Amino acid sequence: MFITFEGIDGSGKSTQARLLAEALHAEGHVVRATREPGGSPGAEEIRRLVLEGDPDRWSAESELLLFTAARRDHLERTINPALAAGEVVICDRFADSTRMYQGLSRGDLRATVDALHQMMIGREPDLTFLIDIDPAVGLGRALGRKGHEERFEDFGLPMQEKMRAGFLALAKEFAPRFRVIDGDRAPEAVAADVTAIARAALEARG
């Protein structure tokens, strides 16, 4: 099963992806935890290019090509081999983030995003958790980390608000695979809901 986590910056999705991986591993599943951009050596190199530096370092079009290149390498070298081996792949962000960041928030590129995805990636997750949170809270958390990968956070609150609305719309568009989770709670409470849903989905697949 291919499980992804999505959400605005600071939503807690990375924490939830890690907690789910730990929970499923403890239950006997072979789990491959990964992230985007990244997840393979080549994709991690691209990650540094797109997440660090000035907000205007790349145009949305250039970003889209870089993210697609990173995702293709990640798919070939990490995701597909793990799925073929029967592992549960848990990924912190996937194509839905590109649909939002480059397809919506930085220009009207959604059709281009979808065309590139169909041509170069061709895979959707089996299950996607959207960790939903107030954009002001999420941005405060994200900036509070004081890391080096804050290029998108530096676009400010209006972008985060647009992103949240976009993610919720995406959850309706791809309703069969999306589960919207209230992220404005203790991480343990969020994790309990996520784990129960993932466990039920895995049992349903046999």
C-alpha positions in Angstrom: 0.0 0.0 0.0 1.2 3.5 -0.9 0.2 6.0 1.8 0.9 9.7 1.6 0.6 12.7 3.9 -0.3 16.2 2.8 -1.0 19.5 4.4 0.2 23.1 4.6 3.6 24.0 6.1 3.6 23.3 9.9 0.5 21.1 9.8 2.3 18.2 11.6 2.2 15.9 8.6 5.8 14.9 8.9 5.3 13.9 12.6 2.2 11.9 11.7 4.0 10.1 8.8 6.7 9.1 11.2 4.3 8.0 13.9 2.3 5.9 11.5 5.4 4.2 10.2 6.4 3.4 13.8 3.0 2.0 14.6 2.7 -0.2 11.5 6.2 -1.5 12.0 5.4 -2.4 15.5 2.4 -4.4 14.2 4.6 -6.4 11.9 4.4 -4.6 8.6 7.5 -3.9 6.5 7.4 -0.2 6.2 9.4 2.2 3.9 9.3 5.7 5.2 10.3 8.4 2.7 9.7 12.0 1.7 9.3 14.5 -1.1 11.1 16.2 -2.6 13.8 13.6 -1.8 13.7 9.9 -1.0 16.5 8.9 -3.3 20.0 10.3 -3.7 19.3 12.2 -6.9 16.0 13.6 -5.5 17.7 14.7 -2.3 20.1 16.8 -4.4 17.2 18.5 -6.1 15.5 19.0 -2.7 18.3 21.4 -1.8 17.9 23.3 -5.0 14.1 23.9 -4.5 13.7 24.4 -0.8 16.7 26.7 0.0 17.4 30.2 -1.0 15.4 33.2 -2.1 11.6 32.8 -2.6 12.0 34.0 -6.2 14.9 31.8 -7.0 12.9 29.7 -9.4 9.8 30.4 -11.5 6.8 28.1 -10.9 7.5 26.5 -14.3 11.1 25.7 -13.4 10.0 24.4 -10.0 7.5 22.1 -11.6 10.2 20.5 -13.8 12.6 20.1 -10.9 9.9 18.5 -8.7 8.8 16.2 -11.5 12.4 15.1 -12.1 12.9 14.5 -8.3 9.6 12.5 -8.2 10.5 10.3 -11.2 13.9 9.4 -9.6 12.2 8.7 -6.3 9.6 6.5 -8.0 12.1 4.5 -9.9 14.6 4.0 -7.1 12.5 3.9 -3.9 8.7 3.7 -4.2 8.2 1.2 -7.0 10.8 -1.3 -5.8 9.4 -1.2 -2.2 5.8 -1.7 -3.4 6.9 -4.6 -5.6 8.5 -6.2 -2.5 5.3 -6.0 -0.6 6.3 -3.1 1.7 4.0 -0.4 3.0 5.4 2.9 1.6 4.6 6.0 3.7 5.6 9.3 2.0 5.7 12.8 3.4 4.2 14.7 0.4 3.7 13.5 -3.1 2.1 14.8 -6.3 -0.7 16.5 -4.5 1.8 19.0 -3.1 2.9 19.9 -6.6 -0.7 20.3 -7.7 -1.0 22.9 -4.9 2.4 24.7 -4.7 3.1 24.9 -8.5 -0.3 24.2 -9.9 -2.3 26.6 -7.8 -0.5 28.9 -5.4 2.2 30.2 -7.8 0.3 30.3 -11.0 -2.4 28.7 -13.0 -0.4 25.6 -13.9 -2.7 22.8 -12.8 -3.3 21.5 -16.3 0.5 21.4 -16.9 1.0 19.7 -13.6 -1.5 17.0 -14.4 -0.1 16.4 -17.9 3.4 16.0 -16.6 2.2 13.7 -13.9 0.4 11.5 -16.3 3.3 11.4 -18.7 6.2 10.9 -16.2 4.7 9.6 -12.9 1.4 7.8 -13.6 0.8 6.7 -10.0 -1.5 8.0 -7.3 -1.4 7.0 -3.7 -3.8 4.3 -2.4 -4.5 6.4 0.7 -3.8 10.1 1.4 -4.1 11.8 4.8 -4.6 15.6 4.7 -3.6 17.0 8.1 -5.8 20.1 8.2 -4.8 23.1 10.4 -5.4 26.9 10.7 -2.8 28.5 8.3 -1.7 31.1 10.9 -0.9 28.3 13.4 0.8 26.2 10.8 3.0 29.1 9.5 4.0 30.0 13.1 5.0 26.4 13.7 7.0 26.2 10.4 8.8 29.5 11.0 9.5 28.5 14.6 11.6 25.6 13.4 14.2 28.1 12.1 15.6 25.6 9.6 17.3 26.2 6.2 14.3 24.9 4.1 11.9 27.8 4.5 11.7 29.1 1.0 8.0 28.4 0.7 7.2 29.6 4.2 8.7 32.9 3.2 5.9 33.5 0.8 3.8 34.4 3.9 0.3 33.8 5.3 -1.8 34.6 2.2 -0.1 31.7 0.3 -0.7 29.3 3.2 -4.4 30.3 3.3 -4.7 29.7 -0.4 -2.9 26.4 0.0 -5.3 25.2 2.8 -8.3 26.0 0.6 -6.7 24.2 -2.3 -5.9 21.1 -0.3 -9.5 20.9 1.0 -10.7 21.2 -2.6 -8.3 18.5 -3.7 -9.6 16.2 -1.0 -13.0 16.5 -2.6 -11.7 16.0 -6.1 -9.9 12.8 -5.1 -12.4 11.8 -2.3 -12.0 8.0 -2.6 -8.4 8.1 -1.4 -8.4 11.2 0.8 -9.0 11.4 4.6 -9.1 14.8 6.2 -7.8 14.8 9.7 -8.1 17.6 12.2 -4.5 18.5 13.0 -5.3 21.1 15.7 -5.0 18.5 18.5 -2.4 16.7 20.5 -0.1 14.7 18.1 -1.1 11.5 20.0 -4.8 12.1 19.3 -4.2 12.8 15.6 -2.0 9.7 15.4 -4.7 7.5 16.9 -7.1 8.5 14.2 -4.6 8.1 11.4 -3.4 4.7 12.6 -7.0 3.3 12.9 -7.8 4.4 9.4 -4.6 3.0 7.9 -5.0 -0.3 9.8 -8.6 -0.6 8.4 -7.4 0.1 4.9 -4.7 -2.5 5.1 -7.0 -5.1 6.5 -9.5 -4.4 3.6 -6.8 -5.1 1.1 -6.1 -8.4 2.7 
